[in-house]
Amino acid sequence: MLKNASQHSFHIPVMGLGYTVDTPVKVAKFGISSVASIMDDHLLEDMRRLYCRKNHLEYLEIKSDAIDSRSMRITAYLDLVDHLVTSQVEYLKQCDWNEDPQFAKYLSLIPQKHPIHNLLSLYFNAVKPDKVDLATLIKSEIVPGRIDVNIMTKVDKMNFDKEGNPLPREYSDALSALKGFTKSKVNGSVVFSAGMNPSLYGYAENFDCFFPDHLGKIQKGIILKVSDYRSALIQGRFLAKKGLFVSEFRIESGLNCGGHAFATDGFLVGTILEDFKTKRQELYEAIFSTCQQTLTQSNKNSLYASQEMKITYQGGIGTHAEDSFLQEYYQLDGTGWGSPFLLVPEATAVDSDTLDRILKSKTSDYFLSYASPLGVPFHNLRNSSGEEQRKTRIKKNRPGSPCYKKFLASNKEFTEKPICTASRQYQDLKVKAMATQNIEKAELDRVLEKDCLCEGLSAPGILSAGGTPRRNLVAVTICPGPNLAYFKSTYSLKEMVDHIYGKISLKLDPERPHVFVKELQLYVSYFKNEIEQSLKEKSQKQQNHLNKFRENLIEGISYYQELANSVSMDSIDIIQKMKSQFSQLKFEIESCSEEMPFEPTLS
């Protein structure tokens, strides 16, 4: 079982199914926390086989025909990761601290304010009797970063036995993934993303690891990824009423992020963070008191009187100045740096072909697509091999993908059993049905834009580990945040960490806007698209939505303008540029509002 500590002020969030699947094995020994997706048990089984072979460990296959194979595969992979990281950390504890290059690298990555630096200085200058006690203290400080896992709550397909009979609810994709995590030796947290799943949250009540022990300590934590304060309060209370305490809320930008984009109604991240800052104590008290009351009524152990609840932010951060401002001004407990780490081979799983495509891409190659079968906007890269494959299949009059994993199979438009809208079966049926109707090309394109994320997002994990994906499905789908467009090289782990902490400054595209400005630009573009869609369907509901969206954007800009006048967010030149950009974007909002099919509400 691993001891967890926050040696760093940042973490590496989950990226796709495969990009961070083995990130803990690569960076946890340096005290860096990261998140791996556990949604694809096929990928985890393949990765376990590859890592067992690489480390000369016995590998016994867990076949997919067993009823509980999904949770068993997840447990087995996480146990392997736990074993490898434990071994790596033990090596750092026992090696020659004065000579070993691995320890020197570890030490160079740990922030200078960490107590281990002072302890080592004392150790090297101490006489022999004192060295023993100092060595014990130093070893206690050498702990791995957390090994956290991600469950996308909406990916929760029901499963069937060999005869086609539906299995009980506990065998659904999300619930079985949670079970796999709880049974593992990993002592990290589960990150629930994409909104509330009452069945999944209720299922968590079955596992003691989420409840306090006799000392008030919770073995495995629950982290919620949220887009605003209201969502945090609703979900946090829902879990608290079950005696489940949320140890961290990870606020993620609605649009300036990677993967699926869950846009807010025009609420900008600055105003959202301000909300959390001013209501943090209120949030904590509401959740803590409710949870404590439930635990008491259920005759369970109580929480610590000073139980910690963290607030962090992730999405589009690109410089040390942005990172430090966000943490200091909004009183955050940390930040998440995602997409930039796709250019750090030491940290993430990106195959060489995809890495080359990223480096050759332009800012315009990053776009918000409708590729996801979930029906949620999805960040995409125009020149990815996955996009090339999708377009080639259309040209060959064979749109859609073979559907083997079926994680996103949820459509019953043409079939009794759910199928995936990115599958060849669905797209063939849909295209034939549309051929008999008067359908615009844009509507057909929207159908054919759906892509197989199950294979495309898992392939890089296998490829970068030296393996070949099953059935030779090697095309890669990549879902980077727009921020990645401004990073123009590959970097060592030390270079990226030093950049985050301000020891060095990586050379970024000079046109890169501030994190606040970039998100606003994305929201203005999104707003314009919403107006365009509203011209096709005029309704009172749409009118109310657009009016509220516009009002929230204008309020957000006013907040930023006031902030820029009162707080030092960056250099004077950058702040002046930000002010100009805020004014220009406000003008764009007001101009495009004139195109709305109804009179906009005045702010």
Secondary structure, DSSP 8 states (H G I E B T S, - for coil): -------SSEEE---TTTTTTTHHHHHGGGT-EEEEE-S-HHHHHHHHHHHHHHTT-------TTSTTHHHHHHHHHHHHHHHHHHHHHHHHHHS-TTT-HHHHHHHHHS-TTSHHHHHHHHHHHS-HHHHHHHHHHHHHH-----EEEEEETT-----B-TTS-B--GGGSHHHHHHHHHHTSS--SEEEEESS--HHHHHHGGG-GGGSB-TTS-BSSEEEEEESSHHHHHHHHHHHHTTT--EEEEEEE-SSSSSSB----SS--HHHHHHHHHHHHHHHHHHHHHHHHHHHHHTT-----TT---EEEEESS--SHHHHHHHHHHTT-SEEE--GGGGG-TTTS---HHHHHHHHH--GGGEEEE---TTSS-EEEETTSHHHHHHHHHHHTT--SB--SS-TT--B-SS-SS-B-TTBHHHHHHHHHHHHTS---HHHHHHHHT---HHHHTTHHHHHHTT---GGG---------GGGGGB-S---HHHHHHHHHTSS---B-TT---HHHHHHHHHHHHHHHHHHHHTTS--HHHHHHHHHHHHHHHHHHHHHHHHHHHS--S-HHHHHHHHHHHHHHHHHHHHHHTTSSS-----
